[in-house]
Amino acid sequence: MGLGIGVAAAFLFTPKSGQDSRQYLRNKADEGADYLKKQAQQVADSTADVLDRAAKAVRHQKENVEAAVDAGRNAYREAAAATPESDFRL
């Protein structure tokens, strides 16, 4: 937005020939396009980084949950093995 306003102001207040004005506008349009491409790439890179970190966090939490379930399962098995069978009857 600011780039467009700057180009318009410079265009209106600078007396130039038609060819010079067109070249100036072309250059500014190219600069604007380059800027937008760089910004889009930065957004894409940032998004990929955030998604990668989120995936790692999910994997880590999954591993923690799996370890907790395994520990609970093993604790139950050990307790069941150490307890006489008559204690399990109602």
N, C-alpha and C positions, 0 to 999 in steps of 0.2 A: 504494500500500500504506500509506504513512504517513498519507495523507489519510483513508483508511478507519479506521485505528486512532484518529486524532485525533477523528473524528466519533463513533466508538463510545464513546470515553472521555468526551467532552463530553456525549454523550447520557445516559450512565449516571450521571454525577456532577452533573448540573444538573437540579434539580427544576423541571419545566415542565408546563404543562397539555398535554393530548393535541394540541390544535390548534397550540399553540406548538411542540411537539416535531415535529409533521408538517411545519410550515412551515420549521423549522430544517433538518430532513433534506432537504426539497425544495431549499432554498437551497444546502446543501452538495453535493447531487447535481448541481445546475446548475453550481456552481463547478468540481466535478470534471470534468464533461462539457466545460466551456469549456477547462479546462486540457489535457485530452486532445486536444481539437480543435487547440489551439495547438501542442502537441507534435507531432501528426501532420502539421500543415502545415510545421513546421520540418524534420521528417524528409524530407518530400516535396521541399521547396525544396533541402535539402542534397543529396539524391539527384540531383535534376535538375542541380545545379551540378557535381557529380562526373561525371555522365554527359556533360555538355557539355564539361568539360575533357578527359575521356578521348577524346571524339570529335575534339576539336581536336588532341590529341597524335597520334592515329592518322593523321589527315589530314597532319600535318606529317611524320611518319615516311614515309608513302606518297610524299609529294612528294620527300623526300630519296632514297628508294630509286629512284624514277623518274629523278631527276637523275643518280644514280650509274650506272644502267643506260645512260642516254643518253650519258653521258661515256665509258663503256667502249665502247659501240658506235661512237661517233665516233672514239675513239682507235684502235680496230681498223681502221676504214675508212681512216683516215689512214695507218696503218702498212702496210696492204695496198696502198694506192695508191702509197706511196713505195718499196715493195719490188718488184724485178723479178719477173716471173712465174716465172722459172726457180727462184727460191728456195722456191716453194711446192710444187714437185714432189718426190716421194719417190725 
